[in-house]
Amino acid sequence: MMNNSEGFLYFLKGIKHFYQKKKVLSIDELGIIPGEIFGILGPSGAGKSTLLRLLNFLEKPTYGTIFYSGEKYGSDYPLPQLPVIREITTVFQNPILLNTTVYKNVIYPLKIRGMKVEKKKVMDLLTLVGLSEKACSPAIKLSGGEAQRVALARALVFNPRVLLLDEPTANLDPANISIIERLITQTNKTNKTTIIIVTHNIFQAKRLCSRVLLLNEGKPVELNTAKNFFENPECNFAKSFIEGKIIY
Ligand SMILES: Nc1ncnc2c1ncn2[C@@H]1O[C@H](COP(=O)(O)OP(=O)(O)OP(=O)(O)O)[C@@H](O)[C@H]1O
């Protein structure tokens, strides 16, 4: 099969995804560049979370192929094996924490991967998210913003190759948003982590992303550099979306 996947970490080709008989995603071609921060925008129900689920290989697309790191996965191929899946991690909007301490939550991914736990590194990470003093506190007693920061620390502790973020700062106050955004940028710069973020917050996308994709009703409407998208969008739908005129 001919493809243009070269140079991309992910390359989606002929993706169509259905829930029951409803087509919720339809993407002819989409490449994600290694080391970029890629934003997925769009009204509610546009298919953003579905796209993230496919990128995390939580489910197979109904049709089409996902090239990841040069290998083919998708409707005609099996899902990746555990070592590949474990390179990728998702932080959800309402993370589920284990009913134990903050510290044990953060080291959990190291344990299941059989990786060494270096206490100092874990504590440094907790300091970065402003939670070193709560390392021994039960995770269930945390506020929403604190829980979200633990979830991010837990995602970053094993230095993932891909970090998928689904509305990571929805419902958080500006202080928490800024801690999380700083860590996202820093992780991308320091570790060259490829980061794909779904956000309703166009200002956040503008602050963080190198490129953005605008989805509507499961289809790409505009794919552009963040700079061009926000300063000079190509299509009217994007213009209206940025101006907050899309009602959803
Ligand atoms: N498990 C599922 N079963 C059936 N339909 C689903 C399922 N998950 C999502 N959908 C439908 O697929 C469509 C896309 O949903 P998705 O959650 O990907 O949108 P979204 O852009 O992330 O929306 P939001 O911004 O509201 O989170 C919606 O119409 C939704 O109702």
The ligand as a Tripos MOL2 file, in Angstrom:
@<TRIPOS>MOLECULE
LIG
   31    33     1     0     0
SMALL
NO_CHARGES

@<TRIPOS>ATOM
      1 N1        -19.0390    4.3940   23.3290 N.pl3     1 LIG1
      2 C1        -19.8500    5.0740   22.5230 C.ar      1 LIG1
      3 N2        -20.9920    4.5050   22.0520 N.ar      1 LIG1
      4 C2        -21.8200    5.1700   21.2330 C.ar      1 LIG1
      5 N3        -21.6180    6.4270   20.7950 N.ar      1 LIG1
      6 C3        -20.5060    7.0480   21.2330 C.ar      1 LIG1
      7 C4        -19.5650    6.4050   22.1140 C.ar      1 LIG1
      8 N4        -18.5710    7.2800   22.3760 N.ar      1 LIG1
      9 C5        -18.8520    8.3960   21.6900 C.ar      1 LIG1
     10 N5        -20.0130    8.2690   21.0030 N.ar      1 LIG1
     11 C6        -20.6200    9.2690   20.1100 C.3       1 LIG1
     12 O1        -19.6140    9.6110   19.1650 O.3       1 LIG1
     13 C7        -19.6700   10.9950   18.8510 C.3       1 LIG1
     14 C8        -18.3070   11.6170   19.1020 C.3       1 LIG1
     15 O2        -18.0480   11.5830   20.5020 O.3       1 LIG1
     16 P1        -16.6890   12.1370   21.1570 P.3       1 LIG1
     17 O3        -16.7810   11.8650   22.6120 O.co2     1 LIG1
     18 O4        -15.5470   11.5970   20.4070 O.co2     1 LIG1
     19 O5        -16.8350   13.6860   20.8540 O.3       1 LIG1
     20 P2        -16.0070   14.9090   21.4690 P.3       1 LIG1
     21 O6        -15.6620   15.7870   20.3210 O.co2     1 LIG1
     22 O7        -14.9020   14.3880   22.2890 O.co2     1 LIG1
     23 O8        -17.1210   15.5900   22.3580 O.3       1 LIG1
     24 P3        -16.9990   16.4300   23.7510 P.3       1 LIG1
     25 O9        -16.2790   17.6890   23.3970 O.co2     1 LIG1
     26 O10       -18.4350   16.6700   24.1210 O.co2     1 LIG1
     27 O11       -16.2600   15.5530   24.7240 O.co2     1 LIG1
     28 C9        -20.7790   11.5910   19.6990 C.3       1 LIG1
     29 O12       -21.9300   11.6740   18.8920 O.3       1 LIG1
     30 C10       -20.9620   10.5710   20.8030 C.3       1 LIG1
     31 O13       -22.2840   10.5760   21.2580 O.3       1 LIG1
@<TRIPOS>BOND
     1     1     2 1
     2     2     3 ar
     3     2     7 ar
     4     3     4 ar
     5     4     5 ar
     6     5     6 ar
     7     6     7 ar
     8     6    10 ar
     9     7     8 ar
    10     8     9 ar
    11     9    10 ar
    12    10    11 1
    13    11    12 1
    14    11    30 1
    15    12    13 1
    16    13    14 1
    17    13    28 1
    18    14    15 1
    19    15    16 1
    20    16    17 2
    21    16    18 1
    22    16    19 1
    23    19    20 1
    24    20    21 2
    25    20    22 1
    26    20    23 1
    27    23    24 1
    28    24    25 2
    29    24    26 1
    30    24    27 1
    31    28    29 1
    32    28    30 1
    33    30    31 1
@<TRIPOS>SUBSTRUCTURE
     1 LIG1         1 GROUP 0 **** ****
